[in-house]
Amino acid sequence: MLEWYQRVWKRDAKGNRTQSIITFASATRTSAAPISVYSYDMGDLFKFAPEWSRERVMEAETEAASFRRQAHYCSSMLVILGRMERYLADCAGESLPEEDAA
């Protein structure tokens, strides 16, 4: 999944560097304001983006939202195809090999 995150490097007293990664929450639907579940709120993204990179953030998020939507539809189709495959194998009296848990 395409996610936005902020990576912060910190240095301790000994000079060792450690990183912390903060993942931004994607927009979710609420009863008051239906929002696309495939995109992030631009206001939240702009809080962490420098002024000069905002246009690039908008372009990247627009394209990423399209990819997220397509991935959602593809995963739904793969689930349906898997169910059909198991159903047809059951009708033919065949057994399918066990799948590894992902």
C-alpha positions in Angstrom: 0.0 0.0 0.0 1.2 3.5 -0.8 1.4 5.4 2.5 2.8 8.7 3.6 5.1 8.9 6.6 7.6 11.2 8.3 11.0 9.9 9.2 12.8 11.7 12.0 16.5 10.9 12.9 17.6 11.6 16.5 21.0 11.5 18.0 21.6 10.4 21.6 24.3 11.6 24.0 26.7 9.0 22.7 26.3 10.2 19.1 24.3 7.1 17.9 21.5 7.9 15.5 18.1 6.3 15.7 15.1 6.9 13.6 11.4 7.1 14.3 8.8 6.7 11.6 5.4 8.4 11.9 2.7 7.0 9.5 -0.1 9.4 8.6 -3.6 8.1 8.9 -5.5 8.0 5.7 -8.8 9.7 5.3 -11.8 7.7 6.4 -15.5 8.0 5.7 -17.6 9.7 8.3 -21.4 10.2 8.4 -20.9 13.9 8.3 -18.6 14.1 5.3 -18.0 11.2 2.9 -14.3 11.3 1.9 -12.6 9.0 -0.5 -11.0 6.2 1.4 -8.3 6.0 -1.2 -6.7 9.4 -0.5 -5.1 11.4 2.3 -6.3 14.8 3.5 -4.1 17.4 1.7 -4.3 19.6 4.8 -2.6 16.9 6.9 0.0 16.3 4.2 0.8 20.0 3.9 1.5 20.2 7.7 4.7 18.2 7.1 5.6 19.3 3.5 7.8 22.3 2.9 6.2 25.1 0.9 8.3 24.4 -2.2 7.2 20.7 -2.4 3.4 21.1 -2.1 2.8 20.9 -5.8 4.8 17.7 -6.0 2.8 16.3 -3.0 -0.5 17.0 -4.8 0.7 15.3 -8.0 2.0 12.3 -6.1 -1.1 11.9 -3.9 -3.4 12.2 -6.9 -1.6 9.4 -8.7 -1.2 7.3 -5.5 -5.0 7.5 -4.9 -5.6 6.1 -8.4 -3.2 3.2 -7.7 -4.8 2.5 -4.3 -8.3 2.4 -5.9 -7.1 0.1 -8.7 -5.4 -2.2 -6.1 -8.6 -2.4 -4.1 -10.6 -3.4 -7.2 -8.0 -5.9 -8.3 -7.9 -7.5 -4.8 -11.7 -7.8 -4.9 -11.5 -9.5 -8.3 -8.8 -12.0 -7.1 -11.0 -13.0 -4.1 -13.9 -13.6 -6.4 -11.8 -15.6 -8.8 -10.4 -17.7 -5.9 -13.9 -18.5 -4.7 -15.0 -19.5 -8.3 -11.9 -21.7 -8.7 -12.7 -23.5 -5.4 -16.4 -23.9 -6.4 -15.6 -25.3 -9.8 -13.1 -27.7 -8.3 -15.6 -28.8 -5.8 -18.2 -29.4 -8.5 -15.8 -31.5 -10.5 -14.9 -33.5 -7.4 -11.3 -32.3 -7.4 -9.3 -31.0 -4.5 -7.1 -27.9 -4.7 -3.8 -27.8 -3.0 -3.7 -25.9 0.3 -2.5 -22.3 0.0 0.1 -20.8 2.2 -1.1 -18.2 4.6 0.0 -14.8 3.5 
